[in-house]
Amino acid sequence: MNALGNRIQVQAPPRQARWGATLAVSVAALALFGFLFREEILAAVRTWESSTAYNHCWLVLPMAVWLAWTRRDRLARLGPMPSPILALLILPPAVAWLLAERMGIMEGRQLAAIGLFWAMALALLGWRLCRAMAAPLLYLIFLVPFGEFLVPLLQSVTAHFVELGLRVLGIPHYVDSLIIETPAGTFLVAEACAGLRFLVAALAFGALYAFTLFRSPGRRFAVLLAALVVPVVANGIRALGIVVLAQHLGSAEAAAADHVVYGWGFFSVVIILLILVGLPFREDMPPEPGTRPAPLREPVGAARLALAAVLVGLFAGAAPALAAGLNDAAGVAPLAATPRLEPTAGCTAMADGALDCGALTASARLLVFPARTTWAGVAAARRRLLGNEDEALAFRIEAGPATWDARQPPAGNETVAAAAWLDGHLAGDGLRSRATQALNSLGGQGGLPVVVAIALRPKAGDAAAPTPAERRALLTAIAGSQAELVGRADALSRRAGS
């Protein structure tokens, strides 16, 4: 009996020894993750800092650590069980990350990176341990500032809610998309009124509430569903309240003053009500006898841990390495040219291809991008040519053979129009253009992205410059008469790249 006990003691090293090597490898893997996905991490932090909708993300990591600490007793009888087979789970999020990188969708890259992190944890720590720590691991999803794509939908839902409420209350109104007119004034359901900041904060709180006070999947799902639906409805009630208040005050401006601040107060009341409604159904009691962790298993050999670590490093680094190689092959800058503009009424051709339009001059810029460029680079170049959208009057020119996006900044007299082509078609910044160019960049074949910009500038020292409206009209006329330039951009975009 003693001999058997001695043999068992030799085969089962102390618990610290079981964790020591795995923790060292896990720390190295975490450092590798931070290095490979540093752009995603920095982009997320910048968003937390700059956007009021995501300020709560600063609390996500401390909350995840707290959730892990409250579950530390689950680790008392568990040990790490590295699994090289589970390292294969890294491949799907790695592929998703590469596709998001090629499409230029940072939010997709960040979500895929979180999925890749989960797969790394599974491979290095094992299924049983990750299952015991599922709540803090899953809560890390709220580190990603996701949801911006929902803003147009949330604006539309809020506008429809207000319209329905006004109809029920019998208040005269007229609704045109996101613009609501009542006898008290005109209201716009702007992006800040869409309720995104309420929704993402409520989801993060709802998940914490569900993981803390509930144990059954059904009740946790009910809490998350309530955290999703209630903020949307509450934001509609808030917006309706502002319009109704304006009707009684007789002033839209007075009712809308500080409505975002008041909205946070209303949101706080809604969260408190959600907490009170959920408390009678709480399940934060000790686990039942049959749910205790299984006893420690025999330790996994160093060779298995080393193989899992190698596979984690290879699979996690494959997609970023491939993306870096594709970006190097794309080149550092697009080919640029200054094409000749066709004269239009009131403008004459100049020797350098520009147009003399009296007090103004018009010139064009043509950019041809390598086939392996991502659409994010194309969209960024077009935005630079157009200028800062937040500070400019944006309008669209639909004249002639192309559709142009145009900007006119408030300071200065420059007015710019730009358009893009891909594979012989006009291209925007939507998913279709991004997906098409992502496939082109992966294969190195297909069309070349092309951007054309037309800038209308005043001559130096000319005090008789046309009004902003006259400049917009002139730019529309010039852009509508550039059939030759549009045809050249179309032809260039059809050429196969290498």
C-alpha positions, 0 to 999 in steps of 0.5 A: 500500500505504501509502495503504491502511494509512493508511486502515485506521489512520484507520478502526480507532481504538486499542483503548482508544477502542473500550472507553472509551465502552462502559465508561462506558455500562456503569458507568452501566447498573450504577448504574441496576441498583443503583438499580432493584433496591436492595430486592433487593440489600439483602434479599440482603445481610440474608440473607447476614448473618443466615442461616448457610446463606448466609454463603458468599455474601459470597465469591461476588462476589470469586470471580466477579472472580477467574474473570474475571481468569483469563480476561482473555487471552480479551479480548485479541482481542475488543472490545465489540459493543453490540447493540440487538436483544439488548436485547429479551432484557431483557423476559422477566426483566423480566416475571418480575420483575414477576410475582414482585413482584406475588406477593411472592416476594423470591427470585423477584425476585432471580433475575429481577434476575440474569437482567435483569443478564445481558441488559443485559450482552449488549446492551451488550457483545455476544454474543462478549464475554459468551460469553468471560466466561460463567463469571464472569457465570453464577457471579453466580447464587449471589449470590441466597440461593435454596433455602428452599423446598427445606427441607421436601423436604430434611427429608423426604428426611433422615427417610426416609434415617434410617428406611431406615438404621435398618431395615437396621441392625436398630435398633428405631424408630418414625417419624412424619413428621419425628419419629424415636423409638428406645430411646435417645430421640426425634429431630426432623429440624428445619429446621437438620438439613435440610442446606440450608446444606450443599447451597447451599454445595456447589453454589457450590463445585462451580460454582467447581470446574467452571469452574476445572478443567474445560472440557467441558460434560459434565464440568462438568455431572457436577461440578454433579450430584455437588455436588447429590446428594452433600451430600443423601446425606451429610446423611442419613448424618450424621443417621443417624450421630447416631441410631446414636451415641445408640443406643450412648451411650444418650442422644439429647441427648449424641449430638445435642450440637453436631451442627451444628458436627460436621456442618460438619466432616463436610461439609468431609471430603465436599468434600475427597473430591469434590475428590480424586475430580475431580482425575484428570479435570481439563482445565485445559490451554491451549485448543486452537489452533482455539479462539482468539478471532477477530480484532478486528472493525470498531468499532461506531458511537456511534449503535448504542451509544447506541441499545442504552443507551437500550433497556437503560434503558427496558426495565430500568426499565419493570417497576419503574416499573409496580410503583411505579405499582401500589403507589401506586394500592393506597393506603397502608393497608387499611381497618380496622374493629372488628366485633362478636363473637357471644357464646359460652358463658362470654362476654357481649357488651359495648357496643363489640362485644367480649366479656367472658369473666370474667378475659379480654376478646375483641375482633376486628379486620377489615382490607380491602385495596385490589384492587391490594395484593400478597399480600405486604402481606396476609401481612405484616399478618396476621403483625403481628396474630399476633405473632412466630411464632418466639417463640410457640406456633403452633396451628390452630383448625379449628372453625366456618365457617373455619380460623384460624392462632393464636399464643400468645407465651411472655411475656404472656397474649395469644392471637390467631387470624387468617384471610384471605379472597380472592374468597370463599375462605379464603386462605393464603400459598401460591402459589395465593393469591399468584398470584390476588392478583397477577392482581387487582393487575395488572387492578385487578379481582377480589376484595379481600383481607380479614383478620380477627383475634380477640385474647384478652387478660387484664383489667388487674390480674386475677391469676386469669387462666386457664391457657394451655391454658384460653385456647386452648380459649376462643379456639377456642370464640369463633372457632368461633361467629363465623358472622356475622363470617366471612360478612361477611369472605367477602362483602367479599372478593367485591367488585370493586375499582377 
